[in-house]
Amino acid sequence: MSIPNSRLPETSAPLYRQVADRLIAQIQSGDFRPGDALPAEDALCQTFGVSRITVRKSIEELLARHLVVRRRGVGTFVNDPRRATKSVTLTGVIDDVLPGNQIEVVDESVVALPSKLVDLFGLDDALWKCISAVNHVGRHEPLDYAHFYFPPAIGASITGKDVAGPLPPIKFLQVQLGVRIDHADQIVEPMKATADIARRLDVPKGTPVLRAIRIYYDTLSNPVEIVDAVYHPERYRYTATLYPRTEG
């Protein structure tokens, strides 16, 4: 199915978010049904009058909301609504979510990116540098257990010692490696602590915990870091201040 030519109006919202909202409206109205393929990137670029980078970021938005699924080598398809989840998108400041406590690196290796992250962000399956660490708020008080993933070009220039501080990893990329950060996307979802997570956070296996997956992009929309962190249920909470939408 194709989308009628739909040039975007001039608003303050980012272009990729406007395209994502249009596609979501098409899905919710039934113009795109479960199992339907979305138009190819070139077609979406022409339809909305935007760049390929903008279209790709829009699709990432839909992937993050579980509204579509990507089938490698085939295309992007509308998901079954029974598998979709309610998603609220908030805008914040990167510095507010950076670790600022006591980071203890527990492992450093080069690994294939987990399939969940590959599918979630539409990435390839190249080998990434993975540095695992536990962040503490005090002695014997773990706050979170995190895996920091860096693509090959960056992974060759960062070590566990760099992740341990004094700069948060993303600040190290900016200050020491000269990476220019454009934005980060974060997903927060519940899960039950696996045996490994339970041991790192000092909680019983199966304890409900919050998982935050955050991906940083540079100014060319290249992913430069992924953080997959699980938080201690008694030492972390996620809050937001909301305001009514302003018109005009």
N, C-alpha and C positions, 0 to 999 in steps of 0.2 A: 504494500500500500504506500502511496505517496502522500505528502503533505502539500496543500495548496501554498503558493508563494506567500510567505508571511514575514515580511521585513519587520524588524523590531522597532518599537517606538523609542524615543529618546527619554530614558529615565536614569536614576542614580544607581540602579541595581547593576551588578556586573553582568556583562553580556552572557557569560556561560550560565549564570543563574536564570536569566530571562529565557534562554533556549531550553534549559531544563524544565522550567515551569510550563512552557508551551507543550513540550513532549508529555509531561505529566498530565496536563489537561486532556491531551489526545488519548492517553491511556485510560484516564478516569471516565471519559465520555464514551468509551467503547470503540472509538475510531481505530485503535489498536487493541486487538484481543489477545488473550493469553496464547502464546505460541507464535504470534505474528513477528516477523522480522522487522526491525527498524530500518529505515532507508540507509543507504551507504553514506559514509562521511562526506563524499563529494556532493551528494544530493542534498544533505542537510546544510552544507556550507552555502550552496546556491540558494536554497529555500530561505534561509535566515539572513543571508548576506554577511556571514561571519567567517573567521579563519578556521582552519582545520584544528588548531590548538584549542580554540573556544569550543568547538563541537566535541572534542575529546574530553574536555573538562566537564561538559554538560552530561555526557554519557557516564562519566565517573560518578556524578551526582546521583544519577538513576541507579547505578550499581550499588552505591552506598545505601540507598533506600530499599534495596532488594526489589525494585520494580522491574528490572530487566536482568537477564543473565547473558554472559558472553560465552559463546562456544568457539573455542580457538580454531581458526581457519575457516569458520563458517559464517559467523556474524553475531549480532546482538538481538536477542529475542525478548518479548514481553513475558514477564514471569507470571506464574499462576498466582492470583490474588490471595489464595489461601496461604501462600508462603510469604507474602509481603507483611511488613511490620509497620506500625505507626512510627513515623520519624519526624522529629522536630529539629530544624536547623537553626542554630544560634551562631552569632558572630561575636568573637572575643579577641583578646590580645594574646599572642604567642607566649610572651614572657610570663603570663599568669599560670601557665601549665608546666613550666620548666622545673626540673628537680633542683632543690636548693638545700639538701640535707647532707647525709653522709652516704656516699655511693661506694659499695664494695663490689668489684668485678669478680665474677665467679667462673666465667668461661669466655674464651675467644676462639673463633673458628671461621672457616669459610664454608658456607652451606648453600644448598638450593633453597630459594625462598619458599616458605610454606605455601601450600596450594591455596589456603584461605586468603592470604595476602595477594597472591597472583590473580585470583579470580576477583577479589574485592576491588582491586585497583587497575585491573587490565594490564598487568605487567608480564614481561617474558620470564622464563624460568632460568635466567642466568645465575651464576653463583654470586652471592652477596657476603660481605663480611658481617658476621653476627657477634656482638659482644653482649653477654648476659650479665646483669648486675642486680643487686638488692640495694634499695635505697632505705636508709634508716632515719627516723626522727630522733632517736636516742639509742643508747646502748641496749642491745637485745630487743629493740622495738622496730621491726621492719615495717616500712610504709608501703612499698611496692616491689614487685619482682618484674623486671623489664628485660626485653630483648631489643637491642638496638641493631637495626640492619642498615648497611651502607652499600650502595652499588659499587661495582668493581673499581671504577675510576677514583672514587673517594675512599673506598675501603683500603686501598693500598697506602693511604696517607694518614690513617687513624688507627690507634691502638687502644687496648684496654686502659692504659695509663691516662690517655687523653680523655676517655669517657669518665674516668673517676674524678676528674676535675683538675683545677678549680672551676673551669668554665663548664656549663652544661654542654652536652655534645653539639647541639645545633649552634650554640654560640662559638664553639671551637671551629666549626665549619666556616662561620662567618668571619671570625677574627683571624684565625691562623691560616685557613685555606682560601680565603677570599671568595667564598660562595655567597651569592646574593639571593636571599630568600624572598620569594614573592608571597607565599601564603602556605598555610597548613590546613588539612582537612582531618577532622577527628570523629571517630565513632565510639560511643560508650554503650556497652551492652552487658547484661548479667551473664554469669557462668558459675559453674561449681568448681571448686578447687580440685585440681588433679593431685596425684600423690606428690609430684615435683613442686607444684605451687604451694601445697599445704606445708611441705617441709621448709620451703624458703620463707613463707609468711608466718610460720609457727601457728597454724590453725589446723583443725581436723580436716581430713580429706572429705570432700563433698560440701564444704562450707560455701554458702553463696558469696560471691565476690564481684566487684566491678572490673570489667576489662575495658581499657581505653586503647584504641588503635589509632595512631596519628601518623600521617604522611606529610612530609614537607616537600615543596616544589621550589625550584629556583625560578628566575625571571624568564627562562625559556621553557617553563613547564616540565622540566625534567625532575623526576623524583630524586632527592638527595639523601633522604633519611626516612626510615620507618621505625616508629617506636610501638612495640606491642607490650603494654604494661598491665599487670593485674594488681589491684590494691587491697590492702588489709581492710576488712569490713568495718573495723572500729576506729580506723585512723584516717579515713578519707571520705569526703562527701562532695557531691557535685552540685553547685548552686548557680543560679542565674537570676539577674534582674531583667524583667521584661517591661517593655513600654508599648503603648498602642501605636499602630502604624500611622505615620503622618501622611496626609494627602497633599498633592500638589508638588 
